[in-house]
Structure formats: structure tokens, C-alpha cells
Amino acid sequence: MNKISAMREKRAGLWEQTKSFLDTHTDKDGKLSAEDAAAL
């Protein structure tokens, strides 16, 4: 059960990092810049 909790915490942290990245790298229409899109 401890492993499941650790995985959930890790997922939550990754989700927060993703949201932060998108908040700082998207324009007002919610689109990534061409440079950021190419990096994916």
C-alpha cells in the first residue's frame, strides 16, 4: 500500500510541474509556441 501512495504523490508532483510549464509557455489562446511544440 505504501508503494501506491508514493506513486500517487509522484504523479501529483509531475502534474503540478506540467501545469506550471503550460501556464508559462502557452499564449492567450492556450497554444504552445512553435519552439515548445517542436521539443515535445
C-alpha positions in Angstrom: 0.0 0.0 0.0 2.9 2.3 0.7 4.1 2.0 -2.9 0.7 3.1 -4.2 0.8 6.2 -2.1 4.3 7.0 -3.3 3.2 6.6 -6.9 0.2 8.9 -6.4 2.5 11.5 -4.8 4.9 11.3 -7.7 2.0 11.6 -10.2 0.7 14.6 -8.4 4.1 16.3 -8.4 4.5 15.6 -12.1 1.0 17.0 -12.8 1.9 20.2 -10.9 5.1 20.5 -13.0 3.2 20.1 -16.2 0.6 22.7 -15.2 3.3 25.1 -14.3 5.1 24.6 -17.6 1.9 25.1 -19.6 1.0 28.2 -17.6 4.3 29.8 -18.5 4.7 28.5 -22.1 1.2 29.0 -23.6 -0.2 32.1 -25.3 -3.6 33.6 -24.5 -5.3 31.0 -26.8 -3.8 28.1 -24.9 -1.4 27.2 -27.7 2.3 26.3 -27.2 4.9 28.3 -29.0 6.3 26.6 -32.1 9.6 26.1 -30.3 8.0 24.4 -27.3 5.7 22.2 -29.5 8.7 21.0 -31.5 10.5 20.0 -28.3 7.7 17.6 -27.5 
